[in-house]
Amino acid sequence: MDYVLGFDGGGTKTECVLMDPAGKILARSFSGPSNPWRVGVESATREIEKAADLSFEEARVARHVIVALGAGLAGTGNPELKERMHASLAGAFPGAAVSIFTDLEIALAAAGEGPVIVLVAGTGSAAIGRNAQGQIWRTGGQGPRFGDDGSAFDIGSRAVARAMKEREQHGKDSILGRKILEQLDYASWPELRERATLQPDNVFPSVFPIVAAAADAGDTAAREILVQAAGELSSLVNAVAEHSGHGRENIMIVKTGGTVGRCAFFDVQLDAALKRVLPQAQIGGLRMSPAEAAARAARH
């Protein structure tokens, strides 16, 4: 029988689905980050294989029955990196037809057909839109050095910077600062700063859940950071709406990514920010998971 794998890989985690010939999902599994731009091609491939093996084990299916795989991976907008990732996965899954998509492309596929704007707000941030003529426009996704405003990385970085400044100015940690140190298990800010300098991807995105919980608990600093992030994300969507020729009425906006649905306060602020720039917009979620969309794309 011909089975297909689908992957959705970002800077924090990888989701895998195993699909049978009838299009039924037999297993779903998760592993670590597989954005090759952030973690490298070898590490990304290992995490994809790890997720696949978990699905094989759950469904009791052998690797050799896989005839195709689709992978929507952040960081593969670079053609050279995409080619290297394709070659690596082709070697890891011999005999399978490999299709590589960017995370934006596969998120757009997961949103269904027709005009739509997809906002991806995870470790990084970006937006992609398709108008009624099928033309596609995208913005963001430039990585933390050049963008990713409003992302989990950005939110974590801002929270750490604010907490360190408050410590310096007042001689004691703020409530949010204390939670960051305690929950990430750092003894001091110099220790955290050293780790963040060497491995920022291992520090800043993991601060987001702490900020999210603090905001839901009413922390002023956390809420101010998230309000700013919501505004920056709405600017990405507005830019796509303007440049892709979407009509200003009845625009469908779909939200996805690791910061969506994790914090009630942030979800409300993000919807409000989107409504401010596009008052007539309808806001919803994906029709299927990006990993499922990747698997279905690989079947055709």
Secondary structure by P-SEA (a helix, b strand, c coil): cbbbbbbbbcccbbbbbbbcccccccccccccccccccccaaaaaaaaaaaaaaaaaaaccccccccbbbbbccccccaaaaaaaaaaaaaaccccbbbbbcaaaaaaaaaccccbbbbbbcccccccccccccbbbbcccccccccccccaaaaaaaaaaaaaaaaaacccccaaaaaaaaaaccccaaaaaaaaaaccccccccaaaaaaaaaaaccaaaaaaaaaaaaaaaaaaaaaaaaacccccbbbbbbbcccccccaaaaaaaaaaaaaacccbbbbbbcccaaaaaaaaaac
